[in-house]
């Protein structure tokens, strides 16, 4: 199953909700969201810095990732960045493939 890293930042309204509900209830909500699209939550961490949350999930496919991202983004409570994570084995497979490419100007 493909693995994704989600980086989230709360908006003002999202922070107000977090202050009201607490952190563990939000983790449970994310677990429910992820399992609802056929996936599994691997890691969920709050952080200091540019992003408030770092989440790693296993999801069935890009459509599941997109559907979750659309619903979360439409809420207006958080901004979300989704990164597809690639295994070392996938890189091994990729470097064995031949790709026809010419850099610009050469």
Beta strands, then each sheet from edge to edge (+ up, - down):
strand 1: 2-10
strand 2: 40-46
strand 3: 53-59
strand 4: 78-85
sheet 1: 2+ 3- 1+ 4-
end
